[in-house]
Amino acid sequence: MLRAEKEARGEPLLDLTESNPTRVGLAYPEETIAAALADRRALVYQPAPFGLPEARLAVAEHLEAGGVGVASERIVLTASTSEAYAWLFKLLADPGDAVLVPRPGYPLFEFLGGLESVRAVPYPLDLADGWRIDVDALGRQAPREARAVVLVNPNNPTGSFLKREEWRSLQALCRERGWAVVSDEVFRDYAGAPDPARVSCAAVAPDVLTFSLGGLSKSAGLPQLKLAWIAVGGPEAEVREALRRLEVVADSYLSVGAPVQWALRTLLAAGAEVRAGIQARVAANRATLEATCAGSACRLLPSEGGWYGILQIPATRSGEEWVLRLLAQDGVAVHPGYFYDFPREAFLVLSLLPPPASFAAAAAAIVRRVAAEA
């Protein structure tokens, strides 16, 4: 309400909630994208439940270029990762069942689960241990109705990656309980420094049925071109059965448009330029934020990837009170930690995508406000 009122009055706003890459002044190869979407092959309708073979192959080649080997026959196209979740919840759970979701995490799972009559039950990530999963605690706390574990790798917004040792322990628990794994890897292309202990793609040769998600929204910075994918991995017999059942779901929707499928190989190739621009922007803004916070009461938490920064600030106010204060007094918009289900106060979540000048101004305003009122 406060933000709407300020915008209605035409007051300037430094918006660090903006996560849409098409609205932050990044360069795009516009002519290449437009030409790819004009492919005349899209004028002929070819219904394909899992997506056109050419498009699925383009995804497999894109993943292989990033060091991930998944056969195109194990790739399923959807219109979005949200739709991918919906299809997988239909596949893996019955009404009243549960899926286990990370906390902190993106505030979407409860809604998506509810739409499928599935409960989203949170499991904690431990800040003191680099946001790792406590697999033993997960096993103790999980309800009997649990059917799958959702991973976000790297996590949104913490930027923490799943580690190999952690993954081995989780797979053992999933085998014991008969759970599948859904690994949201949309930010995989935005990793920081290399780390051999990191799991890049959970669907590569796992011991349990695993579904890795990605899409154009992040991989090419094109959220308006609705195409995402599911890469399926695990024991051969379980993969075959999952794909057989998933084909029924996919054939009921046929949701991905022909133009974006025929353009996909070109869009993914062009996405390299967009990704480079996003990575440079994120790195520059994070460096600015780190320098601005140095010596202040604002602590920038470590991150291994993604395009968000998390500030821990004094809990002299609730996160919501800090957010409202910043908006009212400084014209700075940020998200409170509770929006992402942080377990305690006080955290602010900042998009690292905005233009550097406005980002720097907003970061300085946050530090000043905290210094004045903490």
Backbone hydrogen bonds, N-H to C=O, Kabsch-Sander energy under -0.5 kcal/mol:
donor,donor_aa,acceptor,acceptor_aa,energy
5,E,1,M,-2.3
6,K,2,L,-2.2
7,E,3,R,-2.6
8,A,4,A,-2.4
9,R,5,E,-1.5
10,G,7,E,-1.2
11,E,6,K,-2.4
14,L,331,G,-3.4
15,D,13,L,-0.9
16,L,14,L,-0.9
16,L,333,A,-2.6
19,S,17,T,-0.5
23,R,20,N,-1.9
24,V,21,P,-0.8
26,L,21,P,-0.6
30,E,28,Y,-2.1
33,I,29,P,-2.2
34,A,30,E,-2.8
35,A,31,E,-2.5
36,A,32,T,-2.1
37,L,33,I,-1.8
38,A,34,A,-0.5
38,A,35,A,-1.1
39,D,36,A,-1.2
42,A,39,D,-1.6
43,L,40,R,-1.9
44,V,41,R,-1.5
51,G,48,A,-1.8
55,A,52,L,-0.5
56,R,52,L,-2.4
57,L,53,P,-2.3
58,A,54,E,-1.7
59,V,55,A,-1.8
60,A,56,R,-2.2
61,E,57,L,-2.6
62,H,58,A,-2.1
63,L,59,V,-2.7
64,E,60,A,-2.4
65,A,61,E,-2.2
66,G,62,H,-0.9
66,G,63,L,-0.6
67,G,64,E,-2.0
68,V,63,L,-2.7
69,G,67,G,-0.5
70,V,68,V,-0.8
74,R,71,A,-2.0
75,I,72,S,-1.7
76,V,230,I,-2.6
77,L,50,F,-2.0
78,T,228,A,-2.3
84,A,80,S,-1.9
85,Y,81,T,-2.6
86,A,82,S,-2.1
87,W,83,E,-2.7
88,L,84,A,-2.5
89,F,85,Y,-2.9
90,K,86,A,-2.0
91,L,87,W,-2.2
92,L,88,L,-2.7
93,A,89,F,-2.0
96,G,117,S,-3.1
97,D,94,D,-2.5
98,A,145,E,-2.4
99,V,119,R,-2.7
100,L,148,A,-2.8
101,V,121,V,-2.1
103,R,123,Y,-1.8
105,G,340,Y,-2.3
108,L,106,Y,-2.5
109,F,106,Y,-1.0
112,L,108,L,-2.6
113,G,109,F,-3.1
114,G,110,E,-2.2
115,L,111,F,-2.1
116,E,112,L,-0.9
116,E,113,G,-1.0
117,S,114,G,-1.4
118,V,113,G,-3.3
119,R,97,D,-2.7
121,V,99,V,-2.9
121,V,119,R,-0.7
123,Y,101,V,-2.5
125,L,103,R,-2.5
126,D,132,R,-2.4
127,L,125,L,-0.8
129,D,126,D,-1.0
130,G,127,L,-1.6
131,W,126,D,-2.7
132,R,126,D,-0.9
134,D,124,P,-0.7
135,V,133,I,-1.3
138,L,134,D,-2.5
139,G,135,V,-2.3
140,R,136,D,-1.8
141,Q,137,A,-2.4
142,A,138,L,-1.7
146,A,143,P,-1.8
147,R,98,A,-2.5
148,A,98,A,-0.7
149,V,180,A,-2.3
150,V,100,L,-3.6
151,L,149,V,-0.5
151,L,182,V,-3.2
153,N,184,D,-2.7
155,N,160,S,-2.7
159,G,155,N,-2.2
164,R,197,A,-2.8
167,W,163,K,-2.6
168,R,164,R,-2.5
169,S,165,E,-1.9
170,L,166,E,-2.3
171,Q,167,W,-2.6
172,A,168,R,-1.9
173,L,169,S,-1.9
174,C,170,L,-2.6
175,R,171,Q,-2.6
176,E,172,A,-2.0
177,R,173,L,-2.2
178,G,174,C,-1.7
179,W,174,C,-1.7
180,A,147,R,-1.8
181,V,209,L,-2.3
182,V,149,V,-2.7
183,S,181,V,-0.5
183,S,211,F,-3.3
184,D,151,L,-3.3
184,D,182,V,-0.7
185,E,183,S,-0.8
185,E,213,L,-1.9
188,R,185,E,-1.9
190,Y,187,F,-2.1
191,A,188,R,-0.6
192,G,304,E,-3.3
198,R,195,D,-1.9
199,V,162,L,-3.0
200,S,198,R,-0.7
204,V,201,C,-1.3
205,A,203,A,-0.9
210,T,233,G,-3.1
211,F,181,V,-2.4
212,S,231,A,-2.9
213,L,183,S,-2.8
214,G,229,W,-1.9
216,L,227,L,-2.4
218,K,215,G,-0.7
219,S,215,G,-2.2
220,A,216,L,-1.7
222,L,216,L,-2.2
225,L,222,L,-1.3
226,K,224,Q,-0.9
227,L,225,L,-1.2
228,A,78,T,-3.0
229,W,214,G,-2.8
230,I,76,V,-2.6
231,A,212,S,-3.0
232,V,74,R,-2.5
232,V,230,I,-0.5
233,G,210,T,-2.8
239,V,235,P,-2.5
240,R,236,E,-2.6
241,E,237,A,-2.0
242,A,238,E,-2.4
243,L,239,V,-2.8
244,R,240,R,-2.2
245,R,241,E,-2.2
246,L,242,A,-3.0
247,E,243,L,-1.9
248,V,244,R,-0.7
248,V,245,R,-0.6
249,V,245,R,-1.2
250,A,246,L,-2.9
251,D,247,E,-2.7
252,S,248,V,-0.9
252,S,249,V,-0.7
253,Y,249,V,-0.6
253,Y,250,A,-1.2
254,L,250,A,-2.9
261,Q,257,G,-1.2
262,W,258,A,-2.5
263,A,259,P,-1.6
264,L,261,Q,-0.9
267,L,263,A,-2.6
268,L,264,L,-2.8
269,A,265,R,-1.9
270,A,266,T,-2.9
271,G,267,L,-1.6
272,A,269,A,-1.3
273,E,270,A,-1.0
274,V,270,A,-1.2
275,R,271,G,-3.5
276,A,272,A,-2.1
277,G,273,E,-1.8
278,I,274,V,-2.5
279,Q,275,R,-3.2
280,A,276,A,-2.3
281,R,277,G,-2.2
282,V,278,I,-3.0
283,A,279,Q,-2.5
284,A,280,A,-2.3
285,N,281,R,-2.6
286,R,282,V,-2.4
287,A,283,A,-2.2
288,T,284,A,-2.1
289,L,285,N,-2.5
290,E,286,R,-2.7
291,A,287,A,-2.4
292,T,288,T,-2.5
293,C,289,L,-2.1
294,A,290,E,-1.0
296,S,293,C,-2.5
299,R,297,A,-0.6
299,R,312,Q,-2.7
300,L,298,C,-0.6
301,L,299,R,-0.6
301,L,310,I,-2.7
304,E,159,G,-1.3
306,G,187,F,-0.5
306,G,190,Y,-1.6
309,G,350,L,-2.9
311,L,309,G,-0.5
311,L,348,L,-2.7
312,Q,299,R,-3.0
313,I,311,L,-0.6
313,I,346,A,-2.4
316,T,314,P,-0.6
317,R,314,P,-0.7
322,W,318,S,-2.4
323,V,319,G,-2.4
324,L,320,E,-2.5
325,R,321,E,-2.3
326,L,322,W,-2.7
327,L,323,V,-2.1
328,A,324,L,-2.7
329,Q,325,R,-2.8
330,D,325,R,-0.5
330,D,326,L,-1.6
331,G,326,L,-0.5
331,G,327,L,-0.8
332,V,326,L,-1.7
333,A,14,L,-2.6
334,V,332,V,-0.5
335,H,349,V,-2.0
337,G,347,F,-2.4
339,F,336,P,-1.3
340,Y,337,G,-1.8
341,D,338,Y,-1.6
342,F,337,G,-1.6
348,L,311,L,-2.7
349,V,335,H,-2.9
350,L,309,G,-3.2
350,L,348,L,-0.5
351,S,16,L,-3.0
352,L,307,W,-2.5
359,F,355,P,-2.5
360,A,356,P,-2.8
361,A,357,A,-2.0
362,A,358,S,-2.2
363,A,359,F,-2.8
364,A,360,A,-2.3
365,A,361,A,-1.9
366,I,362,A,-2.2
367,V,363,A,-2.2
368,R,364,A,-2.3
369,R,365,A,-2.5
370,V,366,I,-2.6
371,A,367,V,-2.4
372,A,368,R,-2.0
373,E,369,R,-1.7
374,A,370,V,-2.4
